[in-house]
């Protein structure tokens, strides 16, 4: 009675391992950017629940940047010009849109675009 061995060869195992390591390294590079974006969304929700009635755009930007510091968002990630107000279907919306460039391998980078709007209560005062 002959038994036939089944399974993966060493070469096949190395190929599978290389592919798994490649995707693990990619995830290791990208996950921090998405967790940082989760902090941005949390800070935006905090600003929107407080309301913006009577505040200028600069005051709202300062409040948001202060809250971003508590969420461990890097200062170089979001610039004040990335924070705007828009008139949406449900009223005023706080809008943050930014790009993050993440180095990957040698001369290959990931460019990730984040864009989020949250409704706010109240109206922004005109600039003085």
C-alpha positions in Angstrom: 0.0 0.0 0.0 1.6 3.2 -1.2 0.8 6.5 0.5 0.8 9.6 -1.5 2.0 12.7 0.3 -0.1 15.9 0.0 0.6 19.4 1.0 2.6 22.4 0.0 6.2 22.3 -1.1 8.9 24.6 0.4 8.9 26.7 -2.7 5.1 27.1 -2.7 5.2 27.9 1.0 7.8 30.7 0.4 5.7 32.2 -2.4 2.7 32.3 -0.1 4.8 33.7 2.7 6.2 36.5 0.5 2.7 37.5 -0.6 1.5 37.5 3.0 4.4 39.6 4.2 3.9 42.1 1.3 0.3 42.7 2.2 1.1 42.8 5.9 3.7 45.5 5.3 1.2 47.4 3.1 -1.4 47.2 5.9 1.3 48.3 8.5 1.9 51.5 6.4 -1.8 52.3 5.7 -3.6 51.5 9.0 -2.1 54.5 10.9 -3.4 56.9 8.3 -6.9 55.5 8.6 -6.8 55.6 12.5 -5.7 59.2 12.2 -8.7 59.9 10.0 -10.9 58.3 12.6 -9.5 60.9 15.0 -10.3 63.7 12.5 -13.9 62.4 12.3 -14.3 62.3 16.1 -13.0 65.9 16.4 -15.3 67.1 13.7 -18.3 65.5 15.4 -17.3 67.2 18.7 -17.2 70.6 17.0 -20.5 70.0 15.3 -22.3 69.1 18.5 -20.9 72.2 20.2 -22.4 74.4 17.5 -20.8 77.3 15.7 -23.3 80.0 16.3 -21.6 83.4 16.2 -18.1 82.0 15.7 -15.9 83.1 12.8 -14.4 80.5 10.5 -11.0 81.2 12.1 -12.4 80.4 15.5 -14.0 77.2 14.3 -10.7 76.2 12.7 -8.8 76.9 15.9 -11.3 74.9 17.9 -11.0 72.0 15.4 -7.2 72.1 15.4 -7.2 72.1 19.2 -9.5 69.0 19.3 -7.3 67.3 16.6 -4.3 67.6 19.0 -6.3 65.6 21.6 -7.0 62.9 19.0 -3.2 62.6 18.1 -3.6 64.0 14.6 -0.2 65.2 13.3 0.0 69.0 12.9 1.4 68.5 9.3 -1.6 66.4 8.3 -4.4 69.0 8.1 -3.8 72.7 7.2 -6.3 75.4 8.1 -7.1 75.8 4.4 -8.3 72.2 4.4 -11.2 73.1 6.8 -14.1 74.9 5.1 -17.9 75.4 5.5 -20.4 74.5 2.8 -24.1 74.9 2.3 -25.5 71.4 2.1 -29.0 69.9 1.6 -29.5 69.8 5.4 -27.9 73.1 6.2 -24.4 74.2 7.0 -21.7 71.6 6.9 -18.2 71.5 8.3 -16.0 70.0 5.5 -12.4 68.7 5.8 -10.6 67.4 2.8 -6.9 66.5 2.7 -4.4 64.2 1.1 -1.8 62.1 2.9 1.3 60.8 1.1 2.7 57.6 2.7 6.1 56.3 1.6 6.0 52.6 0.8 9.0 51.0 -1.0 11.9 52.8 -2.6 10.2 55.4 -4.9 6.7 54.1 -4.5 4.3 56.1 -2.3 0.6 55.8 -1.5 -1.5 58.9 -1.9 -4.6 58.6 0.2 -7.4 61.2 -0.1 -9.7 61.8 2.9 -12.9 63.8 2.6 -15.6 64.2 5.3 -18.5 66.6 5.9 -20.6 66.8 9.1 -23.7 69.0 9.6 -23.3 71.8 12.1 -25.9 73.7 14.0 -25.8 77.5 13.8 -24.3 79.9 11.3 -20.8 81.1 11.0 -20.3 84.8 11.6 -18.8 86.8 8.7 -15.1 87.6 8.9 -14.4 90.9 10.6 
